[in-house]
Structure formats: structure tokens, C-alpha cells
């Protein structure tokens, strides 16, 4: 069996650490060729000691490298991710970093002929056309549980066109809260996800349902879907990860425990399936599986995402950038929870019409949106109330 050589961008994060655990379980299948982190130098040093990659990177800047780790080719600074993606001796690049840095990494990996395992939302949300133009069939394997589920359902479609893609959502911690109660939601409330253990940014995105809005845009690009073909269904148990409906009325669903090791391992080993440490689903022990329509009044992110898909251009890049800035402000406790969506919508009203035909245009739209969002954040900041 030939080993797959894998570079993991964002190796100290939740997805990255779980990918390394899977690689360690299957040493005969995977060779860790490169690792990167942003600023967690000590954690990255330990990973390099354990997995012995050829290259490693810290994007926050240069730090002294311990003598016992100098066998590795070290890269530092904001360009280090693209350098790893382009030059690491690997077959696959797992892009599990957060933010727009993922877009350049994906494009660099594809230019170098690597297969991309994608766990970064921003690459497709902001630069979907650029990414898909750089990819042939099976050059891009989704890692998000929802898109992995759709990918797996479509494997059974045998070329039959789908009618609808149905993304499931847990509903987050505020699924049953009234709009008035959400107005007073605290940071610790928003970070208390009922099902998943994730990083802070994505946990807040789950609470606002912007994560699902971003996933709608991703699905549009990954599966060549129209905006009206993509739906969201709230499924609090997070057992059905997504569904695909066909013209004969059949609906295929992918089920499993809410454990990210399953979609990570599926992407790493594709087209094979491997053990990954996930508990096996026992349906007889499920008390109930329930579903409900999302409330777009309390969660306007879904409406905004649909409007961005229909608008085209840089609208989705603007939505993503404004959301990143607003979530960061909320995490700093500068604005309220409902202000996140307000900042995004007001930023879209000003910046959504920008073009996105080149990487430079996407990056310009991203920066313009962040500047506009900063103005609206200042307006909503608690200091100004």
C-alpha cells in the first residue's frame, strides 16, 4: 500500500489535531509531510517532534526553533501557508485554517497539482469561481460534515441530477430562544454549543446560523447548484448530516454520530473508508430524530446568504469578511449578539456590488468590506451606547 503524503495547514486546531490522530492510527497509509500553525509555537514543536514532517510553518512570524527540530524546513510569516501548499512534498493538502488565508493556500496547492481536502469555508465562499476553475473532478474533497454528507449521497446518484440539497443545522444554542431573549444573549451563552466541540469563531457562527449561510454558498460551488435548490433544515440531534432529494421523490441521507473524525477520515482516505475512532451509530438507542424549518427572522444569515448567491460578484466575499469582523467584535464583547447580523447586512448594502473575477478583486472586496464593517461595529459598540 502506497502511503499518501499529507500537508496539514492549521495542524494545532481542532480539525488538524484530529487529522494527525487519524494519521497516527494508520501509519501505513499516511505520511505527514508538512504542518503549519499560526502562533501556537510550542504545540507545533511537539507535533513536529512526533510526526517528523519535512516542512513546518508559523504564520504569526519567526521564532527561535529548538535545536532538535532543525531537521525540518521552517517557513515563517503570512506567505508561509502558500509556500507549504506549493512546495511541500505531498499528495494532499488539508486546508483547516480559519479565514481568507485559506483561499491563497487552496489556489497554491491546486497550481502545484495537489489534491485539496477542504475544511476552510472562506476559500469557496469568497473565491468560489476561482477555486472551482482550478479544480478538476475529485481535486477537491470537502471535510465539513454537511458537505461530506452531500458528497457521499451523490456518490450513490450515479449521475442522476438532484432536485434539492438539504443542509441540516443543529439550530445552535439559541434554537428555542425568543428574539427578545437573544437581544440579551451573553458571550458564554453563544459559546455553549449543544452538540459540537469547535473553535470560538465557528461556534459563534453556529449560534447566528451564519455557518449554515456560508455552507449554502459552499454547496452552490461544490455541487454546481442554484440558490433555489439549496435548503436548510433544523435537526437538533445532529445525526443526519445532510440530505439530497431527487426527481422521483427519493431522498438520500448520510447519518452518523456528531464526530468530526468521520468526515476527516473519509476525505483523507477517499475513495476508501477506514476506521477513525468514531462511535458507531445505534439507531435503536435514538429516542427521536426531529426536524423543523429555520426561522429567518431570528436568524437572518440564511436570507443574506441566499441574496448573496443570487447577486453574484463579490457579495459572498463581502458577507464573509463582514461576518468575520463582527464575530471578532462580539468575542471582544464590543457589540451585542444580534448586532452581528446587523453589521453584515449594512456592510452588504454598501459593498456587495464589487467584482470578484480575479484573486486581486476578491482580496480588495474583502478588505473594503472589513473597513466598512469596522464603521458599523463602532456604531454598535457598547462604548458608544
Secondary structure, DSSP 8 states (H G I E B T S, - for coil): ---EEEEEETTTSHHHHHHHHHHHHTTTTEEEEEEEESS-HHHHHHHHHHH--SEEEETT------GGGTTSEEEESTTHHHHHHHHSS-SEEEE---STHHHHHHHHHHHTT-EEEE--HHHHHHHHHHHHHT--TTSEEE-SHHHHHHHHHHHTTTT--EEEEEEEE---TTTT--HHHHHT--HHHHT--SS----HHHHHHHHHTHHHHHHHHHHHHHTT--GGGEEEEE-TT--EEEEEEETTS-EEEEE--S-THHHHHHHHHTTS----S-----GGG------EE--TTT-THHHHHHHHHHH-TTHHHHHHHHHHHHHHHHHTTSS-TTHHHHHHHHHHHHHTT---SSHHHHHHHHHHHHHHHHHHHHHH-GGG-
